[in-house]
Amino acid sequence: MSNDAPREGQRDDDPLPSDRLFAAATPPTDFVFDEQVARVFADMLRRSVPGWPELLRLLGLLGARVHVPGYPIYDLGCSLGATSASLLTRLPQARIIAVDNAPAMLDGLRERLPEPVAAGRVRPVLADAVTLEVTGAGLVVLNLTLQFVRPDARLQLLRRLRAGLAPGAGIILVEKVVWPDAETEALMDALHQDFKRAQGYTAMEIARKRAALEDVLVPDDIETHEHRLRDAGFRRIERWYQCLNFVGWLARD
């Protein structure tokens, strides 16, 4: 679940609340998208996802290219609204349905995007993406969202989303991946840990967060993702982004 775009009127260099959740004397034992996480989530993503600012910018550019005009965009697992904000920079008149199952995240989105929400260009919806009814979507975006869905529910979700697309529309999917080759996996994982240490996280914070996420975030490898997208009915699957162990796809008919 994405996101750390600045709210309207906030400068890009304004300080974000620092993520020190897993440095506390009593850190969380399970990762939950609650008020504590929402408060520091923007900083957490910036310091945990390699290339995060550029990923968001590219997502906005890609969305502007492939969105079918006249139909709404669904931002599934919208969290604090950075994906929605990036899309709005390129599609200012678009209607975005921003969906999350964590009330604290939607509260953060409303705080960060007050004008688009008030104008009805962004409609926050408290719901589970797995059961949400999607119809007539001009674009569906899942930015670091599918990895939090139960593995046995992922294919059915993608099939439902494809069935809810408007003619010519597609899905943008961004995920953390694992590698089937043990040597590659070890290298990419080590580089990811190096990146997080370079952002100021300690080895203890990294280990604690990994343990908290172990049963919550379940990544797949690239082949599994692409095979699943084909099984869901998508014929054109284009890999448009990769930075270490984070990959983005565009899936269309």
FIMIVO-827639 format. One record per atom (N, C-alpha, C): residue in one letter; x, z, y. Coordinates in steps of 0.05 Angstrom, whole numbers, padded with zeros to 5 digits, always signed. Atoms other than C-alpha are relative to their C-alpha. Layout:
N
aXZY/...
This chain:
253
m+00017+00000-00024/m+00000+00000+00000/m+00018+00000+00025/s-00018+00006-00021/s+00029-00025+00066/s-00005+00018+00024/n-00007+00017-00022/n+00045-00010+00131/n+00008+00016+00025/d-00010-00016-00022/d+00079+00009+00196/d+00001-00014+00026/a+00000+00015-00025/a+00061-00038+00252/a-00007+00019+00023/p+00006-00017-00023/p+00060-00006+00322/p-00028-00004+00009/r+00027+00004-00011/r-00008+00007+00351/r+00002-00014+00027/e+00000+00015-00025/e-00028-00032+00412/e+00009+00018+00023/g-00010-00016-00022/g+00010-00008+00472/g+00025+00016-00007/q-00023-00015+00009/q+00064+00025+00430/q+00024-00019-00002/r-00024+00016+00002/r+00135-00002+00437/r+00012+00001-00028/d-00012+00002+00026/d+00172-00026+00375/d+00021+00022-00005/d-00021-00019+00003/d+00228+00024+00389/d-00009+00029+00004/d+00010-00028-00001/d+00183+00085+00397/d+00006+00014-00026/p-00007-00014+00025/p+00204+00138+00347/p-00025+00005-00017/l+00022-00005+00019/l+00161+00145+00285/l+00004+00029-00011/p-00003-00026+00014/p+00147+00213+00252/p+00017-00004-00024/s-00020+00003+00021/s+00205+00222+00205/s-00010+00009-00027/d+00008-00007+00028/d+00194+00223+00130/d+00020+00019-00011/r-00016-00021+00012/r+00222+00289+00105/r-00016+00014-00022/l+00018-00013+00020/l+00168+00302+00052/l+00015+00010-00024/f-00013-00008+00025/f+00215+00304-00006/f+00026+00015+00005/a-00022-00018-00007/a+00268+00344+00031/a-00009+00029+00003/a+00011-00027-00004/a+00221+00404+00038/a+00007+00018-00024/a-00006-00019+00021/a+00233+00467-00001/a-00019-00002-00024/t+00020+00004+00021/t+00169+00454-00040/t-00012-00029+00004/p+00009+00028-00003/p+00162+00377-00042/p-00024-00006-00017/p+00023+00008+00017/p+00100+00342-00069/p+00009-00006-00029/t-00007+00007+00028/t+00101+00338-00145/t-00013-00026-00009/d+00013+00026+00005/d+00053+00278-00147/d-00003-00014+00027/f+00003+00016-00025/f+00049+00222-00096/f-00029-00006+00005/v+00028+00003-00007/v-00018+00223-00062/v-00002-00010+00029/f+00003+00011-00027/f-00040+00182-00001/f-00018+00018+00017/d+00015-00020-00015/d-00062+00244+00037/d+00010+00001+00029/e-00007-00002-00028/e-00054+00267+00109/e+00030+00003+00004/q-00029-00003-00002/q+00019+00288+00097/q+00014-00026-00002/v-00013+00026+00004/v+00038+00220+00071/v-00007-00019+00023/a+00009+00018-00022/a-00003+00183+00124/a+00016+00005+00025/r-00015-00007-00025/r+00034+00220+00180/r+00027-00013+00001/v-00027+00010+00000/v+00102+00194+00158/v+00002-00027-00014/f+00000+00024+00017/f+00082+00131+00119/f+00014-00023+00014/a-00013+00022-00013/a+00106+00083+00172/a+00031+00002-00002/d-00029-00004+00002/d+00176+00113+00172/d+00009-00003-00029/m-00006+00002+00028/m+00174+00117+00096/m+00004-00029-00009/l-00002+00028+00007/l+00162+00042+00089/l+00024-00013+00012/r-00023+00012-00014/r+00213+00022+00141/r+00026+00007-00014/r-00025-00010+00012/r+00266+00063+00105/r+00002-00004-00030/s+00001+00002+00029/s+00245+00048+00033/s-00002-00029-00010/v+00005+00028+00009/v+00227-00027+00031/v+00020-00018+00015/p-00020+00018-00013/p+00287-00073+00045/p-00014-00024+00013/g+00012+00023-00014/g+00268-00125+00097/g-00028+00003+00009/w+00028-00005-00007/w+00202-00092+00114/w-00009-00013+00026/p+00010+00012-00025/p+00198-00114+00188/p-00002-00031-00003/e+00001+00029+00002/e+00215-00186+00170/e-00022-00009-00020/l+00022+00006+00018/l+00167-00185+00111/l-00027-00001+00015/l+00025+00000-00015/l+00111-00166+00158/l-00003-00024+00018/r+00002+00023-00018/r+00128-00220+00208/r-00006-00026-00016/l+00005+00023+00017/l+00131-00273+00153/l-00028-00001-00011/l+00027-00001+00011/l+00066-00249+00124/l-00020-00010+00021/g+00018+00010-00022/g+00032-00261+00192/g+00002-00030+00003/l-00004+00029-00002/l+00062-00330+00196/l-00012-00015-00023/l+00012+00013+00024/l+00042-00348+00125/l-00031+00001+00001/g+00029-00003-00001/g-00028-00320+00135/g-00012-00020+00020/a+00010+00019-00020/a-00037-00364+00197/a+00000-00028-00011/r-00001+00027+00012/r-00018-00425+00156/r-00021-00005-00021/v+00017+00005+00023/v-00063-00414+00096/v-00028+00012+00002/h+00027-00010-00004/h-00123-00376+00123/h-00020-00022+00004/v+00022+00019-00004/v-00188-00416+00118/v-00017+00009+00023/p+00014-00008-00024/p-00219-00414+00188/p-00030+00004-00006/g+00029-00005+00002/g-00289-00385+00194/g-00007+00020-00022/y+00005-00020+00022/y-00282-00337+00135/y+00018+00025+00005/p-00015-00024-00005/p-00258-00265+00136/p+00024+00002-00017/i-00024-00007+00015/i-00191-00239+00113/i-00004+00028-00012/y+00001-00026+00013/y-00190-00182+00063/y+00029+00011-00002/d-00026-00013+00002/d-00130-00135+00071/d-00005+00024-00019/l+00006-00019+00020/l-00134-00095+00006/l+00023+00020-00003/g-00022-00019-00001/g-00095-00030+00006/g+00013+00000+00027/c-00009+00004-00028/c-00089-00035+00082/c+00017+00022+00011/s-00013-00024-00010/s-00061+00035+00092/s-00002+00002+00031/l+00001-00004-00029/l-00042+00043+00166/l-00005-00025+00016/g+00008+00024-00015/g-00057-00029+00184/g+00021-00019+00009/a-00021+00018-00010/a+00010-00063+00193/a-00004-00029-00009/t+00005+00027+00009/t-00010-00123+00151/t-00022-00012+00018/s+00022+00010-00017/s-00075-00130+00191/s+00011-00006+00028/a-00011+00004-00027/a-00036-00123+00256/a+00017-00025+00001/s-00016+00023+00000/s+00013-00176+00236/s-00016-00026-00001/l+00018+00023+00001/l-00043-00224+00218/l-00013-00006+00027/l+00013+00003-00026/l-00077-00211+00284/l+00018-00012+00021/t-00019+00012-00020/t-00014-00231+00323/t-00001-00030-00002/r+00000+00029+00004/r-00021-00301+00294/r-00029-00011-00001/l+00028+00009+00002/l-00097-00303+00284/l-00017+00020+00016/p+00013-00021-00016/p-00125-00263+00343/p-00030+00000-00002/q+00029+00001+00003/q-00196-00285+00330/q-00010+00004-00028/a+00008-00004+00028/a-00195-00272+00256/a-00016+00026-00004/r+00014-00024+00008/r-00242-00222+00224/r+00013+00011-00025/i-00014-00012+00022/i-00206-00174+00178/i-00015+00024-00011/i+00013-00023+00014/i-00238-00128+00127/i+00023+00016-00012/a-00023-00016+00008/a-00186-00073+00119/a-00010+00022-00019/v+00011-00016+00021/v-00198-00036+00054/v+00022+00020-00011/d-00017-00020+00012/d-00166+00029+00029/d-00017+00022-00013/n+00015-00022+00012/n-00187+00085-00017/n+00009+00027+00009/a-00010-00025-00011/a-00150+00138+00023/a-00011+00004+00029/p+00011-00004-00027/p-00189+00166+00083/p+00022+00005+00021/a-00021-00005-00019/a-00125+00190+00116/a+00014-00025+00010/m-00012+00025-00008/m-00097+00120+00116/m-00018-00015+00020/l+00018+00013-00018/l-00159+00091+00148/l-00002+00014+00027/d-00001-00014-00025/d-00157+00145+00201/d+00024-00009+00016/g-00024+00010-00014/g-00086+00123+00217/g-00003-00028+00010/l+00005+00028-00009/l-00108+00050+00221/l-00017+00000+00025/r+00017-00001-00024/r-00162+00068+00271/r+00016+00009+00024/e-00017-00010-00022/e-00111+00105+00313/e+00019-00022+00010/r-00020+00019-00007/r-00062+00048+00311/r-00012-00026+00011/l+00013+00025-00008/l-00111-00010+00321/l-00027+00005+00013/p+00026-00007-00011/p-00165+00019+00366/p-00015-00023+00012/e+00015+00023-00013/e-00181-00045+00405/e-00011-00019-00020/p+00013+00018+00020/p-00189-00092+00345/p-00022+00013-00016/v+00021-00014+00015/v-00230-00039+00309/v-00025+00001+00018/a+00022-00002-00018/a-00274-00028+00370/a-00014-00027+00004/a+00011+00027-00004/a-00283-00103+00379/a-00012-00012-00025/g+00011+00011+00025/g-00302-00113+00306/g+00018-00020-00013/r-00018+00019+00012/r-00242-00157+00291/r+00013+00012-00025/v-00009-00015+00024/v-00217-00104+00241/v-00022+00019-00008/r+00021-00018+00010/r-00269-00069+00199/r+00011+00017-00022/p-00010-00017+00021/p-00242-00009+00162/p-00022+00006-00021/v+00019-00005+00022/v-00276+00001+00094/v+00013+00019-00020/l-00010-00019+00020/l-00266+00061+00049/l-00011-00008-00027/a+00009+00010+00026/a-00269+00032-00021/a+00024-00004-00018/d-00020+00006+00019/d-00230+00020-00084/d+00001-00031-00004/a-00002+00029+00003/a-00203-00051-00088/a-00009-00010-00027/v+00007+00008+00028/v-00217-00053-00163/v-00030-00005-00002/t+00029+00003+00003/t-00292-00047-00153/t-00013-00013+00024/l+00011+00012-00025/l-00300-00077-00083/l-00011-00028-00006/e+00011+00027+00002/e-00345-00138-00079/e+00012-00017+00022/v-00013+00019-00019/v-00306-00195-00046/v-00015-00026-00002/t+00014+00025-00001/t-00345-00256-00025/t+00008-00016+00025/g-00005+00018-00023/g-00329-00316+00019/g+00025+00008+00015/a-00025-00008-00013/a-00257-00294+00033/a+00016-00024+00008/g-00017+00021-00009/g-00215-00340+00075/g+00029+00005-00007/l-00027-00008+00009/l-00153-00303+00050/l-00003+00029-00010/v-00003-00028+00010/v-00139-00240+00009/v+00029+00007-00001/v-00027-00010+00000/v-00076-00200+00019/v+00002+00026-00015/l-00006-00025+00014/l-00049-00148-00028/l+00030+00005+00005/n-00028-00005-00008/n+00015-00122+00005/n+00008+00027-00012/l-00009-00024+00014/l+00047-00071-00043/l-00025+00016-00009/t+00025-00013+00008/t-00022-00055-00071/t-00005-00002-00030/l+00006+00004+00028/l-00029-00084-00141/l+00015+00020-00018/q-00017-00019+00016/q+00027-00038-00166/q-00012+00027-00003/f+00014-00026+00002/f-00019+00022-00154/f-00025-00002-00016/v+00024+00005+00017/v-00075-00009-00196/v+00009+00004-00029/r-00006-00003+00028/r-00077+00010-00270/r+00008-00027-00012/p-00009+00025+00011/p-00039-00044-00309/p-00022-00015-00015/d+00021+00013+00015/d-00099-00057-00354/d-00023-00010+00017/a+00021+00009-00018/a-00143-00070-00293/a+00009-00023+00018/r-00011+00019-00020/r-00098-00119-00256/r-00010-00028-00004/l+00009+00027+00005/l-00118-00184-00289/l-00029-00003+00008/q+00028+00002-00006/q-00192-00171-00282/q-00004+00001+00031/l+00002-00001-00029/l-00182-00153-00208/l+00006-00027+00012/l-00008+00026-00010/l-00146-00219-00195/l-00021-00021-00006/r+00022+00019+00006/r-00201-00257-00230/r-00024+00003+00019/r+00023-00005-00018/r-00254-00224-00188/r+00007-00009+00029/l-00008+00009-00027/l-00215-00238-00124/l+00000-00030+00002/r+00001+00029-00001/r-00206-00311-00142/r-00029-00010+00001/a+00028+00009+00000/a-00281-00317-00155/a-00012+00005+00027/g+00011-00006-00026/g-00293-00288-00086/g+00012-00015+00023/l-00013+00015-00021/l-00250-00337-00048/l-00017-00023+00010/a+00012+00024-00010/a-00278-00390-00002/a+00015-00025-00010/p-00014+00025+00009/p-00261-00463-00020/p+00026-00004+00015/g-00027+00005-00012/g-00187-00476-00008/g+00015+00025+00007/a-00013-00025-00008/a-00170-00402+00003/a+00018+00009-00023/g-00019-00010+00020/g-00116-00363-00034/g+00006+00030+00004/i-00009-00028+00000/i-00083-00296-00045/i+00029+00002+00007/i-00028-00007-00005/i-00019-00268-00016/i+00005+00026-00014/l-00006-00023+00016/l+00012-00218-00063/l+00029+00008+00005/v-00028-00010-00003/v+00074-00175-00049/v+00002+00025-00018/e-00003-00021+00020/e+00101-00128-00102/e+00029+00008-00003/k-00025-00009+00010/k+00160-00086-00122/k+00001-00009-00029/v-00002+00010+00027/v+00186-00116-00187/v+00023+00014-00015/v-00022-00007+00017/v+00229-00097-00246/v+00011-00025-00013/w-00013+00023+00011/w+00276-00143-00283/w+00003+00003-00031/p-00002-00002+00029/p+00274-00158-00358/p+00028+00002-00010/d-00028-00002+00008/d+00349-00164-00361/d+00011+00027+00010/a-00008-00027-00007/a+00379-00094-00362/a+00022+00000+00021/e-00022+00000-00020/e+00442-00113-00323/e-00010-00006+00028/t+00012+00006-00026/t+00402-00145-00267/t-00016+00023+00011/e+00016-00023-00008/e+00354-00087-00265/e+00018+00023+00010/a-00018-00021-00008/a+00411-00038-00260/a+00012-00006+00028/l-00012+00008-00026/l+00443-00077-00202/l-00020+00002+00022/m+00021+00000-00021/m+00378-00086-00163/m-00009+00028+00006/d+00008-00028-00004/d+00359-00013-00173/d+00022+00014+00016/a-00022-00013-00014/a+00428+00010-00150/a+00001-00009+00029/l+00000+00010-00027/l+00425-00034-00089/l-00023+00012+00016/h+00022-00012-00014/h+00356-00007-00072/h+00006+00029+00007/q-00007-00027-00006/q+00381+00064-00077/q+00021+00001+00023/d-00020+00002-00021/d+00441+00045-00034/d-00013-00005+00027/f+00015+00005-00025/f+00393+00017+00018/f-00013+00025+00011/k+00014-00024-00009/k+00353+00081+00020/k+00019+00021+00010/r-00020-00019-00010/r+00415+00124+00027/r+00010-00009+00028/a-00009+00010-00025/a+00437+00079+00084/a-00020+00005+00022/q+00022-00006-00019/q+00370+00094+00118/q-00002+00030+00005/g-00001-00029-00006/g+00386+00169+00116/g-00013+00017-00021/y+00011-00016+00021/y+00352+00191+00052/y+00023+00012-00017/t-00020-00012+00017/t+00391+00240+00009/t-00006-00007-00029/a+00004+00005+00029/a+00402+00233-00066/a-00023+00017-00011/m+00021-00018+00010/m+00355+00292-00076/m-00027-00011+00008/e+00026+00012-00009/e+00299+00260-00034/e-00007-00024-00017/i+00005+00024+00016/i+00307+00195-00072/i-00010+00007-00028/a+00007-00008+00027/a+00304+00229-00140/a-00028+00013-00001/r+00026-00013+00000/r+00244+00272-00121/r-00022-00020+00004/k+00021+00020-00005/k+00204+00214-00094/k-00004-00018-00024/r+00002+00016+00024/r+00220+00172-00155/r-00016+00015-00022/a+00015-00016+00020/a+00194+00228-00200/a-00029+00002+00007/a+00028-00002-00009/a+00131+00235-00158/a-00016-00026-00004/l+00013+00026+00002/l+00117+00160-00162/l-00001-00010-00029/e-00005+00012+00027/e+00134+00151-00236/e-00026-00009-00014/d+00024+00007+00014/d+00063+00151-00262/d-00021-00012+00019/v+00019+00010-00021/v+00031+00125-00197/v+00006-00030+00007/l-00009+00027-00006/l+00071+00062-00180/l+00012-00012-00025/v-00009+00012+00025/v+00079+00018-00243/v+00006-00029+00005/p-00006+00028-00007/p+00116-00047-00227/p+00001-00018-00025/d-00003+00021+00020/d+00117-00111-00268/d+00024-00017+00006/d-00021+00019-00006/d+00170-00164-00275/d-00012-00026+00011/i+00009+00024-00013/i+00165-00232-00241/i-00016-00017-00019/e+00014+00016+00020/e+00144-00269-00304/e-00028+00010-00006/t+00026-00011+00005/t+00088-00221-00317/t-00019-00005+00023/h+00017+00006-00023/h+00061-00229-00246/h-00009-00029+00000/e+00007+00029-00002/e+00063-00305-00249/e-00017-00008-00023/h+00017+00006+00023/h+00033-00308-00319/h-00028+00011+00005/r+00026-00012-00006/r-00023-00261-00296/r-00015-00017+00020/l+00014+00017-00020/l-00038-00304-00235/l-00010-00026-00012/r+00010+00023+00014/r-00043-00365-00279/r-00024+00006-00017/d+00023-00008+00017/d-00089-00328-00327/d-00025+00006+00017/a+00023-00005-00018/a-00132-00309-00267/a-00012-00026+00010/g+00012+00026-00008/g-00143-00384-00254/g+00015-00014+00022/f-00014+00014-00022/f-00093-00400-00199/f+00019-00021-00012/r-00016+00022+00009/r-00058-00466-00208/r+00026-00004+00015/r-00023+00002-00017/r-00009-00464-00150/r+00010+00027+00007/i-00011-00027-00004/i+00036-00403-00149/i+00028-00004+00012/e-00025+00005-00015/e+00091-00405-00096/e+00013+00026+00007/r-00015-00024-00007/r+00144-00352-00089/r+00012-00004+00028/w-00008+00005-00027/w+00155-00346-00014/w+00019+00022+00012/y-00016-00022-00011/y+00194-00281-00006/y+00014+00015-00023/q-00014-00019+00017/q+00247-00240-00042/q+00022+00014+00015/c-00022-00017-00011/c+00291-00183-00018/c+00005+00022-00020/l-00006-00018+00022/l+00325-00145-00074/l-00023+00000-00020/n+00021-00002+00021/n+00268-00120-00119/n-00028-00001+00012/f+00026+00004-00012/f+00210-00139-00072/f-00005-00030+00002/v+00005+00029+00002/v+00177-00207-00082/v-00028-00005+00010/g+00027+00008-00010/g+00119-00244-00049/g-00008-00027-00011/w+00011+00025+00010/w+00075-00299-00077/w-00024-00009+00017/l+00025+00011-00009/l+00021-00345-00051/l-00013-00014-00024/a+00014+00011+00023/a-00031-00363-00104/a-00025-00015+00009/r+00023+00017-00008/r-00081-00420-00095/r-00008-00017-00023/d+00009+00019+00021/d-00122-00468-00136/d+00014-00027+00004/
